Amino acid sequence: MLASEMIMDHKEKANALLKADADKILKLIKVQMDNLTMPQCPLYEEVLDTQMFGLSREIDFAVRLGLIDDQEGKAILGELERELSALHEASVKK
């Protein structure tokens, strides 16, 4: 395997893992909102903040390693934040 192919493989894996982690956060929040608590719950907010902070650190690390570029990282977080905002709005309207 050529070095450039290996680099691309690592970049693709990093991107896929980060997106999978973002998806796990979204699923966790959906389950919590559907079954457990309301979005105004301090515990809910703490879990969300912790998960989002962890993902942002993962993204920062991947950017610093050159596995993804800064814009890709911001796009992953931005997409998750939009999804969470829509989910929050839907739960408030229930």
OpenMM code with the backbone's topology and positions (N, CA, C; nanometers):
from openmm import Vec3, app, unit

residues = "MET LEU ALA SER GLU MET ILE MET ASP HIS LYS GLU LYS ALA ASN ALA LEU LEU LYS ALA ASP ALA ASP LYS ILE LEU LYS LEU ILE LYS VAL GLN MET ASP ASN LEU THR MET PRO GLN CYS PRO LEU TYR GLU GLU VAL LEU ASP THR GLN MET PHE GLY LEU SER ARG GLU ILE ASP PHE ALA VAL ARG LEU GLY LEU ILE ASP ASP GLN GLU GLY LYS ALA ILE LEU GLY GLU LEU GLU ARG GLU LEU SER ALA LEU HIS GLU ALA SER VAL LYS LYS".split()
positions = [
    Vec3(0.0855, -0.1173, 0.0000),
    Vec3(0.0000, 0.0000, 0.0000),
    Vec3(0.0901, 0.1237, 0.0000),
    Vec3(0.0606, 0.2166, -0.0865),
    Vec3(0.1365, 0.3404, -0.0928),
    Vec3(0.1048, 0.4283, 0.0277),
    Vec3(0.2013, 0.5119, 0.0628),
    Vec3(0.1835, 0.6009, 0.1784),
    Vec3(0.0622, 0.6910, 0.1587),
    Vec3(0.0426, 0.7424, 0.0375),
    Vec3(-0.0712, 0.8313, 0.0129),
    Vec3(-0.2040, 0.7567, 0.0270),
    Vec3(-0.2060, 0.6290, -0.0117),
    Vec3(-0.3271, 0.5483, 0.0051),
    Vec3(-0.3546, 0.5239, 0.1526),
    Vec3(-0.2491, 0.5007, 0.2285),
    Vec3(-0.2639, 0.4775, 0.3716),
    Vec3(-0.3149, 0.6044, 0.4408),
    Vec3(-0.2641, 0.7195, 0.4011),
    Vec3(-0.3096, 0.8463, 0.4590),
    Vec3(-0.4573, 0.8675, 0.4297),
    Vec3(-0.4983, 0.8416, 0.3053),
    Vec3(-0.6392, 0.8573, 0.2685),
    Vec3(-0.7261, 0.7601, 0.3485),
    Vec3(-0.6769, 0.6384, 0.3675),
    Vec3(-0.7514, 0.5397, 0.4448),
    Vec3(-0.7701, 0.5880, 0.5887),
    Vec3(-0.6661, 0.6428, 0.6486),
    Vec3(-0.6753, 0.6952, 0.7858),
    Vec3(-0.7714, 0.8136, 0.7920),
    Vec3(-0.7668, 0.9000, 0.6921),
    Vec3(-0.8560, 1.0158, 0.6896),
    Vec3(-1.0009, 0.9714, 0.6779),
    Vec3(-1.0275, 0.8749, 0.5920),
    Vec3(-1.1635, 0.8241, 0.5756),
    Vec3(-1.2127, 0.7586, 0.7048),
    Vec3(-1.1261, 0.6823, 0.7693),
    Vec3(-1.1636, 0.6180, 0.8956),
    Vec3(-1.1917, 0.7212, 1.0041),
    Vec3(-1.1061, 0.8238, 1.0125),
    Vec3(-1.1256, 0.9281, 1.1136),
    Vec3(-1.2587, 0.9981, 1.0916),
    Vec3(-1.2877, 1.0323, 0.9683),
    Vec3(-1.4130, 1.1003, 0.9369),
    Vec3(-1.5322, 1.0114, 0.9727),
    Vec3(-1.5259, 0.8846, 0.9366),
    Vec3(-1.6353, 0.7916, 0.9657),
    Vec3(-1.6549, 0.7745, 1.1165),
    Vec3(-1.5447, 0.7638, 1.1908),
    Vec3(-1.5553, 0.7483, 1.3363),
    Vec3(-1.6155, 0.8718, 1.4028),
    Vec3(-1.5747, 0.9899, 1.3583),
    Vec3(-1.6280, 1.1128, 1.4159),
    Vec3(-1.7775, 1.1260, 1.3863),
    Vec3(-1.8162, 1.0923, 1.2647),
    Vec3(-1.9581, 1.0988, 1.2298),
    Vec3(-2.0375, 0.9947, 1.3091),
    Vec3(-1.9798, 0.8787, 1.3304),
    Vec3(-2.0470, 0.7751, 1.4102),
    Vec3(-2.0643, 0.8216, 1.5550),
    Vec3(-1.9631, 0.8880, 1.6099),
    Vec3(-1.9741, 0.9399, 1.7466),
    Vec3(-2.0817, 1.0479, 1.7548),
    Vec3(-2.0883, 1.1346, 1.6531),
    Vec3(-2.1923, 1.2377, 1.6489),
    Vec3(-2.3301, 1.1723, 1.6427),
    Vec3(-2.3421, 1.0664, 1.5648),
    Vec3(-2.4689, 0.9961, 1.5529),
    Vec3(-2.5077, 0.9304, 1.6854),
    Vec3(-2.4106, 0.8772, 1.7575),
    Vec3(-2.4387, 0.8172, 1.8890),
    Vec3(-2.4926, 0.9220, 1.9860),
    Vec3(-2.4349, 1.0412, 1.9820),
    Vec3(-2.4824, 1.1494, 2.0691),
    Vec3(-2.6261, 1.1829, 2.0332),
    Vec3(-2.6548, 1.1948, 1.9051),
    Vec3(-2.7895, 1.2279, 1.8612),
    Vec3(-2.8892, 1.1201, 1.9049),
    Vec3(-2.8528, 0.9941, 1.8893),
    Vec3(-2.9415, 0.8846, 1.9311),
    Vec3(-2.9631, 0.8857, 2.0823),
    Vec3(-2.8573, 0.9108, 2.1579),
    Vec3(-2.8692, 0.9192, 2.3035),
    Vec3(-2.9673, 1.0286, 2.3426),
    Vec3(-2.9554, 1.1426, 2.2805),
    Vec3(-3.0431, 1.2549, 2.3124),
    Vec3(-3.1867, 1.2247, 2.2720),
    Vec3(-3.2062, 1.1622, 2.1555),
    Vec3(-3.3421, 1.1266, 2.1118),
    Vec3(-3.4080, 1.0328, 2.2120),
    Vec3(-3.3350, 0.9313, 2.2559),
    Vec3(-3.3894, 0.8366, 2.3529),
    Vec3(-3.4219, 0.9079, 2.4832),
    Vec3(-3.3321, 0.9921, 2.5271),
    Vec3(-3.3531, 1.0631, 2.6530),
    Vec3(-3.4749, 1.1542, 2.6434),
    Vec3(-3.4885, 1.2241, 2.5328),
    Vec3(-3.6009, 1.3164, 2.5184),
    Vec3(-3.7326, 1.2412, 2.5033),
    Vec3(-3.7296, 1.1281, 2.4356),
    Vec3(-3.8524, 1.0497, 2.4152),
    Vec3(-3.8974, 0.9788, 2.5423),
    Vec3(-3.8025, 0.9361, 2.6248),
    Vec3(-3.8369, 0.8470, 2.7350),
    Vec3(-3.8088, 0.8972, 2.8750),
    Vec3(-3.7123, 0.9823, 2.8900),
    Vec3(-3.6672, 1.0097, 3.0258),
    Vec3(-3.7003, 1.1488, 3.0776),
    Vec3(-3.6421, 1.2500, 3.0149),
    Vec3(-3.6522, 1.3829, 3.0751),
    Vec3(-3.6814, 1.4895, 2.9712),
    Vec3(-3.7135, 1.6044, 3.0198),
    Vec3(-3.7337, 1.7204, 2.9337),
    Vec3(-3.5994, 1.7905, 2.9118),
    Vec3(-3.5885, 1.8669, 2.8033),
    Vec3(-3.4622, 1.9340, 2.7717),
    Vec3(-3.4158, 2.0338, 2.8772),
    Vec3(-3.5074, 2.0836, 2.9606),
    Vec3(-3.4682, 2.1814, 3.0617),
    Vec3(-3.4069, 2.1163, 3.1852),
    Vec3(-3.4037, 1.9857, 3.1898),
    Vec3(-3.3488, 1.9136, 3.3040),
    Vec3(-3.1975, 1.9374, 3.3132),
    Vec3(-3.1477, 1.9767, 3.4302),
    Vec3(-3.0036, 2.0009, 3.4448),
    Vec3(-2.9183, 1.8788, 3.4114),
    Vec3(-2.9655, 1.7604, 3.4466),
    Vec3(-2.8899, 1.6397, 3.4151),
    Vec3(-2.8810, 1.6197, 3.2644),
    Vec3(-2.9909, 1.6401, 3.1953),
    Vec3(-2.9925, 1.6308, 3.0491),
    Vec3(-2.8911, 1.7278, 2.9900),
    Vec3(-2.8947, 1.8517, 3.0359),
    Vec3(-2.8041, 1.9537, 2.9839),
    Vec3(-2.6578, 1.9180, 3.0114),
    Vec3(-2.6309, 1.8626, 3.1289),
    Vec3(-2.4938, 1.8251, 3.1630),
    Vec3(-2.4446, 1.7110, 3.0748),
    Vec3(-2.5302, 1.6117, 3.0516),
    Vec3(-2.4934, 1.5003, 2.9640),
    Vec3(-2.4663, 1.5515, 2.8238),
    Vec3(-2.5543, 1.6359, 2.7733),
    Vec3(-2.5366, 1.6908, 2.6391),
    Vec3(-2.4080, 1.7720, 2.6293),
    Vec3(-2.3855, 1.8591, 2.7264),
    Vec3(-2.2634, 1.9411, 2.7250),
    Vec3(-2.1383, 1.8538, 2.7284),
    Vec3(-2.1399, 1.7511, 2.8120),
    Vec3(-2.0244, 1.6614, 2.8233),
    Vec3(-1.9998, 1.5871, 2.6933),
    Vec3(-2.1049, 1.5344, 2.6342),
    Vec3(-2.0911, 1.4610, 2.5089),
    Vec3(-2.0426, 1.5517, 2.3961),
    Vec3(-2.0992, 1.6698, 2.3873),
    Vec3(-2.0592, 1.7637, 2.2814),
    Vec3(-1.9148, 1.8090, 2.3018),
    Vec3(-1.8763, 1.8331, 2.4260),
    Vec3(-1.7385, 1.8728, 2.4534),
    Vec3(-1.6422, 1.7609, 2.4123),
    Vec3(-1.6772, 1.6381, 2.4486),
    Vec3(-1.5920, 1.5243, 2.4125),
    Vec3(-1.5758, 1.5114, 2.2618),
    Vec3(-1.6854, 1.5258, 2.1890),
    Vec3(-1.6784, 1.5177, 2.0432),
    Vec3(-1.5944, 1.6318, 1.9871),
    Vec3(-1.6100, 1.7501, 2.0411),
    Vec3(-1.5308, 1.8632, 1.9909),
    Vec3(-1.3814, 1.8404, 2.0146),
    Vec3(-1.3462, 1.7756, 2.1255),
    Vec3(-1.2052, 1.7443, 2.1531),
    Vec3(-1.1541, 1.6386, 2.0553),
    Vec3(-1.2372, 1.5378, 2.0258),
    Vec3(-1.1997, 1.4364, 1.9270),
    Vec3(-1.1738, 1.5017, 1.7918),
    Vec3(-1.2629, 1.5925, 1.7536),
    Vec3(-1.2489, 1.6603, 1.6252),
    Vec3(-1.1227, 1.7450, 1.6246),
    Vec3(-1.0991, 1.8165, 1.7329),
    Vec3(-0.9780, 1.8988, 1.7415),
    Vec3(-0.8529, 1.8130, 1.7267),
    Vec3(-0.8521, 1.6987, 1.7902),
    Vec3(-0.7383, 1.6075, 1.7819),
    Vec3(-0.7180, 1.5588, 1.6388),
    Vec3(-0.8265, 1.5206, 1.5725),
    Vec3(-0.8178, 1.4733, 1.4336),
    Vec3(-0.7694, 1.5847, 1.3410),
    Vec3(-0.8126, 1.7062, 1.3665),
    Vec3(-0.7669, 1.8208, 1.2860),
    Vec3(-0.6174, 1.8424, 1.3069),
    Vec3(-0.5741, 1.8378, 1.4323),
    Vec3(-0.4326, 1.8592, 1.4618),
    Vec3(-0.3445, 1.7504, 1.4016),
    Vec3(-0.3977, 1.6290, 1.3889),
    Vec3(-0.3226, 1.5208, 1.3256),
    Vec3(-0.3261, 1.5295, 1.1733),
    Vec3(-0.4120, 1.6167, 1.1211),
    Vec3(-0.4253, 1.6296, 0.9770),
    Vec3(-0.5138, 1.5224, 0.9151),
    Vec3(-0.5944, 1.4556, 0.9993),
    Vec3(-0.6826, 1.3506, 0.9483),
    Vec3(-0.8097, 1.4076, 0.8863),
    Vec3(-0.8537, 1.5214, 0.9360),
    Vec3(-0.9636, 1.5937, 0.8737),
    Vec3(-0.9258, 1.7410, 0.8743),
    Vec3(-0.9884, 1.8185, 0.7862),
    Vec3(-0.9573, 1.9617, 0.7922),
    Vec3(-1.0579, 2.0309, 0.8841),
    Vec3(-1.0241, 2.1519, 0.9201),
    Vec3(-1.1022, 2.2282, 1.0165),
    Vec3(-1.2479, 2.2423, 0.9717),
    Vec3(-1.2691, 2.2644, 0.8430),
    Vec3(-1.4050, 2.2817, 0.7910),
    Vec3(-1.4883, 2.1542, 0.8060),
    Vec3(-1.4263, 2.0383, 0.7837),
    Vec3(-1.4975, 1.9117, 0.8024),
    Vec3(-1.5409, 1.8962, 0.9483),
    Vec3(-1.4503, 1.9302, 1.0388),
    Vec3(-1.4817, 1.9211, 1.1807),
    Vec3(-1.5955, 2.0132, 1.2199),
    Vec3(-1.5899, 2.1357, 1.1704),
    Vec3(-1.6974, 2.2309, 1.1994),
    Vec3(-1.8288, 2.1838, 1.1391),
    Vec3(-1.8226, 2.1210, 1.0229),
    Vec3(-1.9445, 2.0707, 0.9579),
    Vec3(-2.0083, 1.9589, 1.0403),
    Vec3(-1.9268, 1.8696, 1.0947),
    Vec3(-1.9795, 1.7607, 1.1778),
    Vec3(-2.0503, 1.8183, 1.3005),
    Vec3(-1.9845, 1.9107, 1.3703),
    Vec3(-2.0458, 1.9719, 1.4885),
    Vec3(-2.1683, 2.0538, 1.4517),
    Vec3(-2.1596, 2.1278, 1.3418),
    Vec3(-2.2722, 2.2103, 1.2985),
    Vec3(-2.3946, 2.1275, 1.2651),
    Vec3(-2.3733, 2.0170, 1.1968),
    Vec3(-2.4843, 1.9282, 1.1614),
    Vec3(-2.5495, 1.8706, 1.2867),
    Vec3(-2.4677, 1.8272, 1.3809),
    Vec3(-2.5205, 1.7728, 1.5060),
    Vec3(-2.5971, 1.8802, 1.5831),
    Vec3(-2.5435, 2.0007, 1.5886),
    Vec3(-2.6115, 2.1085, 1.6597),
    Vec3(-2.7456, 2.1427, 1.5950),
    Vec3(-2.7524, 2.1393, 1.4620),
    Vec3(-2.8792, 2.1647, 1.3924),
    Vec3(-2.9806, 2.0544, 1.4244),
    Vec3(-2.9346, 1.9305, 1.4219),
    Vec3(-3.0229, 1.8167, 1.4535),
    Vec3(-3.0743, 1.8277, 1.5972),
    Vec3(-2.9851, 1.8593, 1.6892),
    Vec3(-3.0249, 1.8706, 1.8296),
    Vec3(-3.1217, 1.9860, 1.8512),
    Vec3(-3.1005, 2.0941, 1.7799),
    Vec3(-3.1902, 2.2090, 1.7901),
    Vec3(-3.3298, 2.1727, 1.7401),
    Vec3(-3.3354, 2.1022, 1.6272),
    Vec3(-3.4648, 2.0596, 1.5727),
    Vec3(-3.5324, 1.9616, 1.6680),
    Vec3(-3.4563, 1.8729, 1.7255),
    Vec3(-3.5094, 1.7749, 1.8205),
    Vec3(-3.5631, 1.8460, 1.9439),
    Vec3(-3.4894, 1.9431, 1.9916),
    Vec3(-3.5305, 2.0207, 2.1086),
    Vec3(-3.6610, 2.0942, 2.0793),
    Vec3(-3.6693, 2.1572, 1.9639),
    Vec3(-3.7913, 2.2304, 1.9259),
    Vec3(-3.9109, 2.1361, 1.9205),
    Vec3(-3.8900, 2.0181, 1.8630),
    Vec3(-3.9990, 1.9214, 1.8513),
    Vec3(-4.0460, 1.8747, 1.9890),
    Vec3(-3.9512, 1.8558, 2.0822),
    Vec3(-3.9896, 1.8085, 2.2146),
    Vec3(-4.0625, 1.9165, 2.2930),
    Vec3(-4.0278, 2.0405, 2.2714),
    Vec3(-4.0930, 2.1500, 2.3415),
    Vec3(-4.2375, 2.1661, 2.2920),
    Vec3(-4.2608, 2.1348, 2.1648),
    Vec3(-4.3948, 2.1483, 2.1074),
    Vec3(-4.4885, 2.0357, 2.1489),
    Vec3(-4.4338, 1.9252, 2.2044),
    Vec3(-4.5172, 1.8098, 2.2440),
    Vec3(-4.6196, 1.8483, 2.3474),
] * unit.nanometer
topology = app.Topology()
chain = topology.addChain("A")
for resn in residues:
    res = topology.addResidue(resn, chain)
    for name in ("N", "CA", "C"):
        topology.addAtom(name, app.Element.getBySymbol(name[0]), res)
